[in-house]
Amino acid sequence: MRAVLQRVNRARVTVDGIEVGAIGFGLLAYAGVASGDTEAEATWLARKIAELRLFPESTTEGARSMERSLTEAGGAVLLVSQFTLLTDTRKGRRLSFFAAASPEVAATLLDSLAAALQAQGIEVATGRFGAHMVVESANNGPVTIVLDSGER
């Protein structure tokens, strides 16, 4: 699994003009599932998202102060599926999504990721799998981190 995390003051996702998920302070997490990924990758990614020190001790400290985890800071996660994180751009101009898991597998593992985050006491909002989504966020820092379970 691959994820791009953005520390945000707020984030929301809409489908056809209707808000389907929103958070205040926390992380906007774009997540893509690779072919061959299992529950183990979802569990690992949930733990990393919850425990990485990405938040300052206080709201007056800048982006360089990263002392608290999402759990310690009391933040939420807006989890948005994004298979394009598995894009291969090495050849030509046409994108290849061969590395992405099938939609059925991806939906199941993204649900597992959300459940694993919730099991750690984190509030989780989600987008709508397979839908055309509009995501809005107020990046705080900016702080953006890329995680890949294949590199653990």
N, CA, C and O atoms as a GROMACS GRO file, in nm:
protein
  608
    1MET      N    1   0.085  -0.118   0.000
    1MET     CA    2   0.000   0.000   0.000
    1MET      C    3   0.088   0.123   0.000
    1MET      O    4   0.198   0.124   0.056
    2ARG      N    5   0.040   0.223  -0.063
    2ARG     CA    6   0.111   0.350  -0.068
    2ARG      C    7   0.016   0.458  -0.021
    2ARG      O    8  -0.103   0.458  -0.054
    3ALA      N    9   0.070   0.552   0.057
    3ALA     CA   10  -0.013   0.662   0.107
    3ALA      C   11   0.064   0.793   0.101
    3ALA      O   12   0.185   0.797   0.121
    4VAL      N   13  -0.008   0.898   0.074
    4VAL     CA   14   0.044   1.034   0.084
    4VAL      C   15  -0.036   1.101   0.195
    4VAL      O   16  -0.158   1.111   0.188
    5LEU      N   17   0.035   1.146   0.297
    5LEU     CA   18  -0.027   1.211   0.413
    5LEU      C   19   0.000   1.360   0.408
    5LEU      O   20   0.112   1.403   0.382
    6GLN      N   21  -0.103   1.438   0.431
    6GLN     CA   22  -0.087   1.582   0.442
    6GLN      C   23  -0.145   1.626   0.575
    6GLN      O   24  -0.260   1.597   0.608
    7ARG      N   25  -0.062   1.698   0.652
    7ARG     CA   26  -0.111   1.753   0.778
    7ARG      C   27  -0.202   1.870   0.744
    7ARG      O   28  -0.164   1.960   0.670
    8VAL      N   29  -0.325   1.867   0.799
    8VAL     CA   30  -0.424   1.968   0.761
    8VAL      C   31  -0.491   2.031   0.882
    8VAL      O   32  -0.498   1.972   0.990
    9ASN      N   33  -0.540   2.151   0.861
    9ASN     CA   34  -0.626   2.217   0.960
    9ASN      C   35  -0.771   2.172   0.940
    9ASN      O   36  -0.850   2.169   1.034
   10ARG      N   37  -0.802   2.137   0.814
   10ARG     CA   38  -0.935   2.085   0.780
   10ARG      C   39  -0.925   2.025   0.640
   10ARG      O   40  -0.840   2.061   0.559
   11ALA      N   41  -1.016   1.931   0.614
   11ALA     CA   42  -1.024   1.870   0.481
   11ALA      C   43  -1.163   1.814   0.462
   11ALA      O   44  -1.230   1.774   0.558
   12ARG      N   45  -1.206   1.810   0.336
   12ARG     CA   46  -1.337   1.754   0.307
   12ARG      C   47  -1.337   1.697   0.166
   12ARG      O   48  -1.257   1.736   0.081
   13VAL      N   49  -1.427   1.603   0.144
   13VAL     CA   50  -1.442   1.542   0.012
   13VAL      C   51  -1.589   1.543  -0.024
   13VAL      O   52  -1.676   1.510   0.057
   14THR      N   53  -1.616   1.582  -0.150
   14THR     CA   54  -1.753   1.584  -0.199
   14THR      C   55  -1.765   1.495  -0.322
   14THR      O   56  -1.669   1.476  -0.397
   15VAL      N   57  -1.885   1.442  -0.341
   15VAL     CA   58  -1.920   1.363  -0.459
   15VAL      C   59  -2.050   1.422  -0.513
   15VAL      O   60  -2.150   1.429  -0.443
   16ASP      N   61  -2.046   1.465  -0.638
   16ASP     CA   62  -2.164   1.528  -0.700
   16ASP      C   63  -2.216   1.644  -0.616
   16ASP      O   64  -2.337   1.663  -0.603
   17GLY      N   65  -2.125   1.721  -0.558
   17GLY     CA   66  -2.162   1.839  -0.480
   17GLY      C   67  -2.208   1.811  -0.339
   17GLY      O   68  -2.243   1.904  -0.266
   18ILE      N   69  -2.210   1.684  -0.298
   18ILE     CA   70  -2.256   1.647  -0.164
   18ILE      C   71  -2.135   1.604  -0.081
   18ILE      O   72  -2.058   1.517  -0.122
   19GLU      N   73  -2.120   1.665   0.036
   19GLU     CA   74  -2.009   1.628   0.124
   19GLU      C   75  -2.030   1.486   0.177
   19GLU      O   76  -2.134   1.455   0.235
   20VAL      N   77  -1.928   1.402   0.155
   20VAL     CA   78  -1.936   1.263   0.203
   20VAL      C   79  -1.840   1.236   0.318
   20VAL      O   80  -1.853   1.135   0.388
   21GLY      N   81  -1.743   1.325   0.339
   21GLY     CA   82  -1.650   1.310   0.450
   21GLY      C   83  -1.579   1.441   0.478
   21GLY      O   84  -1.549   1.517   0.386
   22ALA      N   85  -1.553   1.466   0.606
   22ALA     CA   86  -1.484   1.590   0.644
   22ALA      C   87  -1.420   1.573   0.781
   22ALA      O   88  -1.470   1.499   0.866
   23ILE      N   89  -1.308   1.641   0.800
   23ILE     CA   90  -1.242   1.645   0.930
   23ILE      C   91  -1.195   1.786   0.957
   23ILE      O   92  -1.188   1.870   0.867
   24GLY      N   93  -1.163   1.812   1.083
   24GLY     CA   94  -1.092   1.934   1.120
   24GLY      C   95  -0.944   1.902   1.121
   24GLY      O   96  -0.891   1.849   1.023
   25PHE      N   97  -0.878   1.932   1.229
   25PHE     CA   98  -0.735   1.910   1.247
   25PHE      C   99  -0.698   1.762   1.232
   25PHE      O  100  -0.764   1.676   1.290
   26GLY      N  101  -0.593   1.732   1.157
   26GLY     CA  102  -0.548   1.594   1.145
   26GLY      C  103  -0.471   1.569   1.017
   26GLY      O  104  -0.388   1.650   0.977
   27LEU      N  105  -0.499   1.455   0.954
   27LEU     CA  106  -0.429   1.413   0.833
   27LEU      C  107  -0.527   1.382   0.721
   27LEU      O  108  -0.626   1.312   0.741
   28LEU      N  109  -0.497   1.434   0.604
   28LEU     CA  110  -0.562   1.391   0.481
   28LEU      C  111  -0.474   1.280   0.427
   28LEU      O  112  -0.356   1.302   0.398
   29ALA      N  113  -0.530   1.160   0.414
   29ALA     CA  114  -0.452   1.044   0.371
   29ALA      C  115  -0.506   0.991   0.239
   29ALA      O  116  -0.616   0.936   0.234
   30TYR      N  117  -0.429   1.009   0.133
   30TYR     CA  118  -0.460   0.947   0.005
   30TYR      C  119  -0.396   0.809   0.008
   30TYR      O  120  -0.277   0.798   0.038
   31ALA      N  121  -0.470   0.704  -0.022
   31ALA     CA  122  -0.416   0.569  -0.013
   31ALA      C  123  -0.447   0.489  -0.138
   31ALA      O  124  -0.559   0.491  -0.189
   32GLY      N  125  -0.345   0.418  -0.186
   32GLY     CA  126  -0.360   0.329  -0.300
   32GLY      C  127  -0.316   0.190  -0.262
   32GLY      O  128  -0.221   0.172  -0.186
   33VAL      N  129  -0.385   0.090  -0.316
   33VAL     CA  130  -0.356  -0.050  -0.284
   33VAL      C  131  -0.289  -0.113  -0.405
   33VAL      O  132  -0.338  -0.104  -0.517
   34ALA      N  133  -0.176  -0.177  -0.380
   34ALA     CA  134  -0.100  -0.244  -0.486
   34ALA      C  135  -0.144  -0.389  -0.500
   34ALA      O  136  -0.190  -0.451  -0.404
   35SER      N  137  -0.128  -0.441  -0.618
   35SER     CA  138  -0.154  -0.582  -0.642
   35SER      C  139  -0.065  -0.663  -0.548
   35SER      O  140   0.056  -0.638  -0.540
   36GLY      N  141  -0.122  -0.760  -0.480
   36GLY     CA  142  -0.045  -0.842  -0.386
   36GLY      C  143  -0.051  -0.794  -0.242
   36GLY      O  144  -0.005  -0.865  -0.152
   37ASP      N  145  -0.106  -0.676  -0.218
   37ASP     CA  146  -0.119  -0.627  -0.081
   37ASP      C  147  -0.219  -0.714  -0.003
   37ASP      O  148  -0.311  -0.772  -0.060
   38THR      N  149  -0.197  -0.720   0.129
   38THR     CA  150  -0.282  -0.801   0.217
   38THR      C  151  -0.320  -0.718   0.340
   38THR      O  152  -0.286  -0.600   0.350
   39GLU      N  153  -0.391  -0.782   0.431
   39GLU     CA  154  -0.428  -0.718   0.558
   39GLU      C  155  -0.303  -0.670   0.634
   39GLU      O  156  -0.309  -0.571   0.707
   40ALA      N  157  -0.192  -0.739   0.617
   40ALA     CA  158  -0.068  -0.701   0.686
   40ALA      C  159  -0.024  -0.561   0.646
   40ALA      O  160   0.022  -0.484   0.730
   41GLU      N  161  -0.038  -0.526   0.519
   41GLU     CA  162  -0.001  -0.392   0.474
   41GLU      C  163  -0.096  -0.288   0.532
   41GLU      O  164  -0.052  -0.180   0.571
   42ALA      N  165  -0.224  -0.319   0.539
   42ALA     CA  166  -0.321  -0.224   0.596
   42ALA      C  167  -0.292  -0.200   0.744
   42ALA      O  168  -0.299  -0.087   0.791
   43THR      N  169  -0.259  -0.306   0.816
   43THR     CA  170  -0.228  -0.294   0.959
   43THR      C  171  -0.101  -0.212   0.980
   43THR      O  172  -0.097  -0.124   1.066
   44TRP      N  173   0.002  -0.240   0.900
   44TRP     CA  174   0.128  -0.165   0.910
   44TRP      C  175   0.105  -0.016   0.880
   44TRP      O  176   0.152   0.070   0.954
   45LEU      N  177   0.031   0.012   0.773
   45LEU     CA  178   0.007   0.151   0.734
   45LEU      C  179  -0.074   0.224   0.840
   45LEU      O  180  -0.045   0.341   0.868
   46ALA      N  181  -0.173   0.160   0.899
   46ALA     CA  182  -0.253   0.223   1.005
   46ALA      C  183  -0.165   0.259   1.124
   46ALA      O  184  -0.178   0.368   1.181
   47ARG      N  185  -0.076   0.169   1.161
   47ARG     CA  186   0.013   0.196   1.275
   47ARG      C  187   0.106   0.314   1.244
   47ARG      O  188   0.128   0.399   1.330
   48LYS      N  189   0.160   0.317   1.122
   48LYS     CA  190   0.249   0.429   1.084
   48LYS      C  191   0.173   0.562   1.085
   48LYS      O  192   0.223   0.662   1.136
   49ILE      N  193   0.054   0.562   1.028
   49ILE     CA  194  -0.025   0.685   1.024
   49ILE      C  195  -0.054   0.734   1.166
   49ILE      O  196  -0.044   0.854   1.194
   50ALA      N  197  -0.089   0.644   1.255
   50ALA     CA  198  -0.123   0.681   1.392
   50ALA      C  199  -0.002   0.725   1.473
   50ALA      O  200  -0.015   0.811   1.560
   51GLU      N  201   0.115   0.668   1.446
   51GLU     CA  202   0.230   0.688   1.535
   51GLU      C  203   0.339   0.782   1.484
   51GLU      O  204   0.423   0.826   1.563
   52LEU      N  205   0.340   0.815   1.355
   52LEU     CA  206   0.443   0.907   1.306
   52LEU      C  207   0.432   1.041   1.376
   52LEU      O  208   0.322   1.093   1.395
   53ARG      N  209   0.545   1.097   1.414
   53ARG     CA  210   0.547   1.228   1.479
   53ARG      C  211   0.545   1.338   1.374
   53ARG      O  212   0.647   1.374   1.316
   54LEU      N  213   0.426   1.389   1.350
   54LEU     CA  214   0.406   1.491   1.246
   54LEU      C  215   0.349   1.621   1.299
   54LEU      O  216   0.330   1.716   1.223
   55PHE      N  217   0.321   1.626   1.430
   55PHE     CA  218   0.251   1.741   1.487
   55PHE      C  219   0.335   1.811   1.592
   55PHE      O  220   0.408   1.747   1.667
   56PRO      N  221   0.324   1.945   1.598
   56PRO     CA  222   0.400   2.022   1.697
   56PRO      C  223   0.343   2.005   1.837
   56PRO      O  224   0.230   1.961   1.855
   57GLU      N  225   0.424   2.041   1.936
   57GLU     CA  226   0.380   2.037   2.076
   57GLU      C  227   0.264   2.133   2.101
   57GLU      O  228   0.173   2.103   2.179
   58SER      N  229   0.267   2.249   2.034
   58SER     CA  230   0.159   2.346   2.052
   58SER      C  231   0.125   2.408   1.917
   58SER      O  232   0.199   2.393   1.820
   59THR      N  233   0.013   2.477   1.911
   59THR     CA  234  -0.030   2.538   1.786
   59THR      C  235   0.055   2.657   1.746
   59THR      O  236   0.044   2.705   1.632
   60THR      N  237   0.139   2.707   1.836
   60THR     CA  238   0.222   2.823   1.803
   60THR      C  239   0.356   2.782   1.742
   60THR      O  240   0.430   2.867   1.693
   61GLU      N  241   0.386   2.653   1.745
   61GLU     CA  242   0.513   2.607   1.689
   61GLU      C  243   0.496   2.580   1.540
   61GLU      O  244   0.387   2.544   1.494
   62GLY      N  245   0.604   2.596   1.465
   62GLY     CA  246   0.599   2.580   1.320
   62GLY      C  247   0.612   2.436   1.274
   62GLY      O  248   0.611   2.342   1.354
   63ALA      N  249   0.624   2.421   1.142
   63ALA     CA  250   0.631   2.289   1.079
   63ALA      C  251   0.754   2.210   1.122
   63ALA      O  252   0.753   2.087   1.116
   64ARG      N  253   0.860   2.277   1.165
   64ARG     CA  254   0.982   2.206   1.202
   64ARG      C  255   0.970   2.132   1.334
   64ARG      O  256   1.048   2.041   1.363
   65SER      N  257   0.874   2.171   1.414
   65SER     CA  258   0.852   2.105   1.541
   65SER      C  259   0.755   1.989   1.519
   65SER      O  260   0.634   2.010   1.504
   66MET      N  261   0.808   1.870   1.516
   66MET     CA  262   0.725   1.752   1.495
   66MET      C  263   0.753   1.654   1.608
   66MET      O  264   0.837   1.565   1.596
   67GLU      N  265   0.681   1.673   1.718
   67GLU     CA  266   0.706   1.596   1.839
   67GLU      C  267   0.593   1.500   1.876
   67GLU      O  268   0.614   1.407   1.954
   68ARG      N  269   0.472   1.522   1.821
   68ARG     CA  270   0.358   1.441   1.862
   68ARG      C  271   0.300   1.364   1.744
   68ARG      O  272   0.304   1.408   1.629
   69SER      N  273   0.247   1.248   1.776
   69SER     CA  274   0.180   1.165   1.676
   69SER      C  275   0.036   1.211   1.659
   69SER      O  276  -0.012   1.295   1.735
   70LEU      N  277  -0.030   1.157   1.560
   70LEU     CA  278  -0.171   1.186   1.539
   70LEU      C  279  -0.252   1.148   1.662
   70LEU      O  280  -0.341   1.222   1.704
   71THR      N  281  -0.222   1.034   1.720
   71THR     CA  282  -0.292   0.988   1.840
   71THR      C  283  -0.270   1.085   1.955
   71THR      O  284  -0.365   1.121   2.025
   72GLU      N  285  -0.146   1.128   1.976
   72GLU     CA  286  -0.115   1.220   2.085
   72GLU      C  287  -0.177   1.358   2.063
   72GLU      O  288  -0.218   1.424   2.158
   73ALA      N  289  -0.185   1.400   1.937
   73ALA     CA  290  -0.238   1.532   1.906
   73ALA      C  291  -0.390   1.534   1.902
   73ALA      O  292  -0.451   1.642   1.902
   74GLY      N  293  -0.452   1.418   1.899
   74GLY     CA  294  -0.597   1.411   1.897
   74GLY      C  295  -0.658   1.445   1.762
   74GLY      O  296  -0.772   1.493   1.755
   75GLY      N  297  -0.584   1.421   1.655
   75GLY     CA  298  -0.633   1.453   1.522
   75GLY      C  299  -0.714   1.341   1.461
   75GLY      O  300  -0.718   1.229   1.512
   76ALA      N  301  -0.779   1.373   1.349
   76ALA     CA  302  -0.861   1.278   1.274
   76ALA      C  303  -0.795   1.248   1.140
   76ALA      O  304  -0.696   1.311   1.104
   77VAL      N  305  -0.850   1.153   1.068
   77VAL     CA  306  -0.800   1.117   0.935
   77VAL      C  307  -0.915   1.124   0.835
   77VAL      O  308  -1.024   1.070   0.859
   78LEU      N  309  -0.891   1.190   0.722
   78LEU     CA  310  -0.979   1.180   0.607
   78LEU      C  311  -0.909   1.088   0.509
   78LEU      O  312  -0.808   1.125   0.450
   79LEU      N  313  -0.962   0.968   0.492
   79LEU     CA  314  -0.904   0.864   0.408
   79LEU      C  315  -0.970   0.865   0.271
   79LEU      O  316  -1.092   0.846   0.260
   80VAL      N  317  -0.889   0.887   0.167
   80VAL     CA  318  -0.940   0.897   0.030
   80VAL      C  319  -0.868   0.795  -0.056
   80VAL      O  320  -0.745   0.795  -0.063
   81SER      N  321  -0.943   0.707  -0.123
   81SER     CA  322  -0.882   0.608  -0.211
   81SER      C  323  -0.826   0.678  -0.334
   81SER      O  324  -0.888   0.768  -0.390
   82GLN      N  325  -0.705   0.634  -0.375
   82GLN     CA  326  -0.643   0.696  -0.492
   82GLN      C  327  -0.551   0.596  -0.561
   82GLN      O  328  -0.433   0.586  -0.529
   83PHE      N  329  -0.608   0.522  -0.655
   83PHE     CA  330  -0.530   0.421  -0.725
   83PHE      C  331  -0.419   0.482  -0.809
   83PHE      O  332  -0.324   0.412  -0.845
   84THR      N  333  -0.428   0.611  -0.841
   84THR     CA  334  -0.325   0.674  -0.924
   84THR      C  335  -0.190   0.682  -0.851
   84THR      O  336  -0.088   0.712  -0.914
   85LEU      N  337  -0.188   0.655  -0.721
   85LEU     CA  338  -0.059   0.650  -0.649
   85LEU      C  339   0.025   0.533  -0.696
   85LEU      O  340   0.145   0.529  -0.670
   86LEU      N  341  -0.035   0.437  -0.765
   86LEU     CA  342   0.036   0.320  -0.816
   86LEU      C  343   0.071   0.334  -0.964
   86LEU      O  344   0.104   0.235  -1.029
   87THR      N  345   0.064   0.454  -1.016
   87THR     CA  346   0.091   0.479  -1.157
   87THR      C  347   0.237   0.455  -1.192
   87THR      O  348   0.328   0.490  -1.116
   88ASP      N  349   0.259   0.393  -1.307
   88ASP     CA  350   0.393   0.376  -1.363
   88ASP      C  351   0.405   0.473  -1.480
   88ASP      O  352   0.329   0.465  -1.577
   89THR      N  353   0.499   0.566  -1.471
   89THR     CA  354   0.517   0.668  -1.574
   89THR      C  355   0.648   0.653  -1.649
   89THR      O  356   0.690   0.746  -1.718
   90ARG      N  357   0.714   0.538  -1.637
   90ARG     CA  358   0.847   0.521  -1.695
   90ARG      C  359   0.849   0.521  -1.847
   90ARG      O  360   0.949   0.563  -1.906
   91LYS      N  361   0.744   0.474  -1.913
   91LYS     CA  362   0.745   0.462  -2.058
   91LYS      C  363   0.646   0.558  -2.122
   91LYS      O  364   0.528   0.560  -2.085
   92GLY      N  365   0.692   0.635  -2.214
   92GLY     CA  366   0.603   0.719  -2.293
   92GLY      C  367   0.523   0.819  -2.213
   92GLY      O  368   0.563   0.863  -2.106
   93ARG      N  369   0.406   0.853  -2.269
   93ARG     CA  370   0.321   0.953  -2.206
   93ARG      C  371   0.193   0.895  -2.149
   93ARG      O  372   0.121   0.962  -2.076
   94ARG      N  373   0.165   0.768  -2.181
   94ARG     CA  374   0.043   0.705  -2.131
   94ARG      C  375   0.072   0.640  -1.996
   94ARG      O  376   0.174   0.573  -1.978
   95LEU      N  377  -0.019   0.661  -1.901
   95LEU     CA  378  -0.002   0.607  -1.767
   95LEU      C  379  -0.036   0.459  -1.764
   95LEU      O  380  -0.125   0.413  -1.836
   96SER      N  381   0.036   0.384  -1.680
   96SER     CA  382   0.007   0.243  -1.660
   96SER      C  383  -0.036   0.222  -1.515
   96SER      O  384   0.031   0.269  -1.423
   97PHE      N  385  -0.147   0.151  -1.494
   97PHE     CA  386  -0.197   0.123  -1.361
   97PHE      C  387  -0.188  -0.026  -1.329
   97PHE      O  388  -0.261  -0.077  -1.244
   98PHE      N  389  -0.099  -0.095  -1.399
   98PHE     CA  390  -0.083  -0.240  -1.384
   98PHE      C  391  -0.053  -0.281  -1.241
   98PHE      O  392  -0.093  -0.389  -1.198
   99ALA      N  393   0.017  -0.197  -1.166
   99ALA     CA  394   0.057  -0.231  -1.028
   99ALA      C  395  -0.056  -0.218  -0.927
   99ALA      O  396  -0.043  -0.266  -0.814
  100ALA      N  397  -0.164  -0.154  -0.965
  100ALA     CA  398  -0.276  -0.134  -0.872
  100ALA      C  399  -0.356  -0.263  -0.855
  100ALA      O  400  -0.371  -0.342  -0.949
  101ALA      N  401  -0.408  -0.282  -0.735
  101ALA     CA  402  -0.493  -0.397  -0.707
  101ALA      C  403  -0.628  -0.382  -0.777
  101ALA      O  404  -0.666  -0.272  -0.817
  102SER      N  405  -0.698  -0.493  -0.792
  102SER     CA  406  -0.833  -0.487  -0.850
  102SER      C  407  -0.922  -0.403  -0.758
  102SER      O  408  -0.895  -0.392  -0.638
  103PRO      N  409  -1.028  -0.344  -0.813
  103PRO     CA  410  -1.117  -0.263  -0.730
  103PRO      C  411  -1.174  -0.340  -0.610
  103PRO      O  412  -1.189  -0.283  -0.503
  104GLU      N  413  -1.206  -0.467  -0.628
  104GLU     CA  414  -1.264  -0.546  -0.519
  104GLU      C  415  -1.164  -0.561  -0.403
  104GLU      O  416  -1.199  -0.543  -0.287
  105VAL      N  417  -1.040  -0.592  -0.437
  105VAL     CA  418  -0.936  -0.608  -0.335
  105VAL      C  419  -0.906  -0.474  -0.270
  105VAL      O  420  -0.893  -0.465  -0.148
  106ALA      N  421  -0.894  -0.371  -0.352
  106ALA     CA  422  -0.860  -0.238  -0.300
  106ALA      C  423  -0.967  -0.188  -0.203
  106ALA      O  424  -0.934  -0.136  -0.097
  107ALA      N  425  -1.093  -0.203  -0.239
  107ALA     CA  426  -1.202  -0.155  -0.151
  107ALA      C  427  -1.197  -0.227  -0.017
  107ALA      O  428  -1.214  -0.164   0.088
  108THR      N  429  -1.175  -0.357  -0.019
  108THR     CA  430  -1.169  -0.435   0.105
  108THR      C  431  -1.053  -0.390   0.193
  108THR      O  432  -1.069  -0.373   0.314
  109LEU      N  433  -0.935  -0.370   0.133
  109LEU     CA  434  -0.818  -0.332   0.212
  109LEU      C  435  -0.827  -0.188   0.261
  109LEU      O  436  -0.775  -0.156   0.368
  110LEU      N  437  -0.890  -0.100   0.186
  110LEU     CA  438  -0.909   0.037   0.235
  110LEU      C  439  -1.007   0.040   0.352
  110LEU      O  440  -0.991   0.118   0.445
  111ASP      N  441  -1.108  -0.046   0.347
  111ASP     CA  442  -1.199  -0.060   0.461
  111ASP      C  443  -1.123  -0.112   0.583
  111ASP      O  444  -1.147  -0.068   0.695
  112SER      N  445  -1.032  -0.206   0.560
  112SER     CA  446  -0.950  -0.261   0.669
  112SER      C  447  -0.859  -0.153   0.728
  112SER      O  448  -0.840  -0.148   0.849
  113LEU      N  449  -0.804  -0.068   0.642
  113LEU     CA  450  -0.719   0.041   0.689
  113LEU      C  451  -0.801   0.136   0.776
  113LEU      O  452  -0.755   0.176   0.884
  114ALA      N  453  -0.920   0.173   0.732
  114ALA     CA  454  -1.006   0.262   0.812
  114ALA      C  455  -1.040   0.198   0.946
  114ALA      O  456  -1.037   0.265   1.049
  115ALA      N  457  -1.073   0.070   0.945
  115ALA     CA  458  -1.108   0.000   1.069
  115ALA      C  459  -0.989  -0.008   1.163
  115ALA      O  460  -1.005   0.005   1.285
  116ALA      N  461  -0.870  -0.031   1.109
  116ALA     CA  462  -0.749  -0.039   1.193
  116ALA      C  463  -0.718   0.096   1.256
  116ALA      O  464  -0.672   0.101   1.371
  117LEU      N  465  -0.741   0.205   1.185
  117LEU     CA  466  -0.723   0.339   1.242
  117LEU      C  467  -0.826   0.364   1.352
  117LEU      O  468  -0.792   0.415   1.459
  118GLN      N  469  -0.951   0.328   1.326
  118GLN     CA  470  -1.056   0.347   1.427
  118GLN      C  471  -1.029   0.263   1.551
  118GLN      O  472  -1.060   0.306   1.662
  119ALA      N  473  -0.972   0.145   1.534
  119ALA     CA  474  -0.940   0.058   1.648
  119ALA      C  475  -0.834   0.122   1.738
  119ALA      O  476  -0.822   0.085   1.855
  120GLN      N  477  -0.758   0.217   1.684
  120GLN     CA  478  -0.658   0.289   1.763
  120GLN      C  479  -0.715   0.417   1.822
  120GLN      O  480  -0.642   0.499   1.878
  121GLY      N  481  -0.847   0.435   1.811
  121GLY     CA  482  -0.913   0.550   1.871
  121GLY      C  483  -0.912   0.674   1.784
  121GLY      O  484  -0.938   0.784   1.834
  122ILE      N  485  -0.883   0.659   1.656
  122ILE     CA  486  -0.876   0.773   1.566
  122ILE      C  487  -1.009   0.789   1.493
  122ILE      O  488  -1.064   0.692   1.441
  123GLU      N  489  -1.058   0.911   1.490
  123GLU     CA  490  -1.178   0.941   1.412
  123GLU      C  491  -1.141   0.934   1.264
  123GLU      O  492  -1.042   0.994   1.222
  124VAL      N  493  -1.220   0.862   1.185
  124VAL     CA  494  -1.190   0.844   1.043
  124VAL      C  495  -1.313   0.882   0.961
  124VAL      O  496  -1.424   0.834   0.985
  125ALA      N  497  -1.291   0.970   0.864
  125ALA     CA  498  -1.392   1.001   0.762
  125ALA      C  499  -1.335   0.949   0.630
  125ALA      O  500  -1.213   0.939   0.615
  126THR      N  501  -1.421   0.917   0.536
  126THR     CA  502  -1.373   0.863   0.409
  126THR      C  503  -1.441   0.930   0.292
  126THR      O  504  -1.545   0.996   0.304
  127GLY      N  505  -1.378   0.911   0.177
  127GLY     CA  506  -1.440   0.949   0.052
  127GLY      C  507  -1.531   0.835   0.009
  127GLY      O  508  -1.570   0.752   0.092
  128ARG      N  509  -1.564   0.829  -0.119
  128ARG     CA  510  -1.647   0.721  -0.172
  128ARG      C  511  -1.566   0.646  -0.276
  128ARG      O  512  -1.531   0.702  -0.381
  129PHE      N  513  -1.538   0.522  -0.248
  129PHE     CA  514  -1.454   0.440  -0.336
  129PHE      C  515  -1.514   0.435  -0.478
  129PHE      O  516  -1.633   0.411  -0.496
  130GLY      N  517  -1.428   0.458  -0.576
  130GLY     CA  518  -1.468   0.448  -0.716
  130GLY      C  519  -1.540   0.569  -0.772
  130GLY      O  520  -1.566   0.575  -0.893
  131ALA      N  521  -1.571   0.665  -0.688
  131ALA     CA  522  -1.644   0.784  -0.734
  131ALA      C  523  -1.546   0.892  -0.777
  131ALA      O  524  -1.429   0.893  -0.737
  132HIS      N  525  -1.594   0.984  -0.860
  132HIS     CA  526  -1.518   1.104  -0.891
  132HIS      C  527  -1.536   1.198  -0.771
  132HIS      O  528  -1.646   1.243  -0.743
  133MET      N  529  -1.426   1.226  -0.703
  133MET     CA  530  -1.433   1.305  -0.580
  133MET      C  531  -1.364   1.440  -0.598
  133MET      O  532  -1.269   1.452  -0.675
  134VAL      N  533  -1.412   1.538  -0.527
  134VAL     CA  534  -1.345   1.668  -0.517
  134VAL      C  535  -1.297   1.679  -0.373
  134VAL      O  536  -1.376   1.673  -0.279
  135VAL      N  537  -1.165   1.695  -0.358
  135VAL     CA  538  -1.105   1.700  -0.225
  135VAL      C  539  -1.055   1.842  -0.202
  135VAL      O  540  -0.984   1.899  -0.285
  136GLU      N  541  -1.091   1.898  -0.089
  136GLU     CA  542  -1.045   2.031  -0.050
  136GLU      C  543  -0.974   2.019   0.084
  136GLU      O  544  -1.018   1.946   0.173
  137SER      N  545  -0.861   2.091   0.097
  137SER     CA  546  -0.789   2.085   0.224
  137SER      C  547  -0.714   2.214   0.250
  137SER      O  548  -0.683   2.290   0.159
  138ALA      N  549  -0.686   2.236   0.377
  138ALA     CA  550  -0.600   2.345   0.421
  138ALA      C  551  -0.476   2.280   0.480
  138ALA      O  552  -0.475   2.245   0.598
  139ASN      N  553  -0.372   2.265   0.397
  139ASN     CA  554  -0.249   2.200   0.439
  139ASN      C  555  -0.181   2.285   0.544
  139ASN      O  556  -0.167   2.406   0.527
  140ASN      N  557  -0.140   2.223   0.653
  140ASN     CA  558  -0.078   2.292   0.766
  140ASN      C  559   0.071   2.265   0.764
  140ASN      O  560   0.115   2.153   0.791
  141GLY      N  561   0.149   2.366   0.731
  141GLY     CA  562   0.295   2.352   0.732
  141GLY      C  563   0.360   2.419   0.613
  141GLY      O  564   0.420   2.525   0.631
  142PRO      N  565   0.353   2.367   0.497
  142PRO     CA  566   0.291   2.240   0.458
  142PRO      C  567   0.377   2.122   0.501
  142PRO      O  568   0.500   2.128   0.500
  143VAL      N  569   0.310   2.015   0.538
  143VAL     CA  570   0.375   1.890   0.573
  143VAL      C  571   0.311   1.780   0.488
  143VAL      O  572   0.190   1.756   0.498
  144THR      N  573   0.391   1.715   0.406
  144THR     CA  574   0.344   1.607   0.320
  144THR      C  575   0.444   1.493   0.328
  144THR      O  576   0.563   1.514   0.307
  145ILE      N  577   0.396   1.372   0.358
  145ILE     CA  578   0.480   1.254   0.378
  145ILE      C  579   0.429   1.141   0.288
  145ILE      O  580   0.309   1.123   0.272
  146VAL      N  581   0.522   1.066   0.229
  146VAL     CA  582   0.486   0.950   0.147
  146VAL      C  583   0.526   0.825   0.223
  146VAL      O  584   0.638   0.813   0.271
  147LEU      N  585   0.432   0.730   0.234
  147LEU     CA  586   0.458   0.599   0.297
  147LEU      C  587   0.433   0.491   0.194
  147LEU      O  588   0.340   0.499   0.114
  148ASP      N  589   0.520   0.388   0.197
  148ASP     CA  590   0.503   0.275   0.105
  148ASP      C  591   0.534   0.148   0.182
  148ASP      O  592   0.646   0.130   0.228
  149SER      N  593   0.436   0.061   0.196
  149SER     CA  594   0.456  -0.063   0.273
  149SER      C  595   0.560  -0.152   0.207
  149SER      O  596   0.619  -0.237   0.274
  150GLY      N  597   0.583  -0.137   0.079
  150GLY     CA  598   0.685  -0.215   0.010
  150GLY      C  599   0.826  -0.177   0.047
  150GLY      O  600   0.921  -0.249   0.016
  151GLU      N  601   0.843  -0.063   0.114
  151GLU     CA  602   0.977  -0.015   0.154
  151GLU      C  603   1.003  -0.034   0.300
  151GLU      O  604   1.100   0.021   0.353
  152ARG      N  605   0.919  -0.110   0.370
  152ARG     CA  606   0.938  -0.128   0.514
  152ARG      C  607   1.046  -0.229   0.543
  152ARG      O  608   1.075  -0.256   0.659
   0.00000   0.00000   0.00000
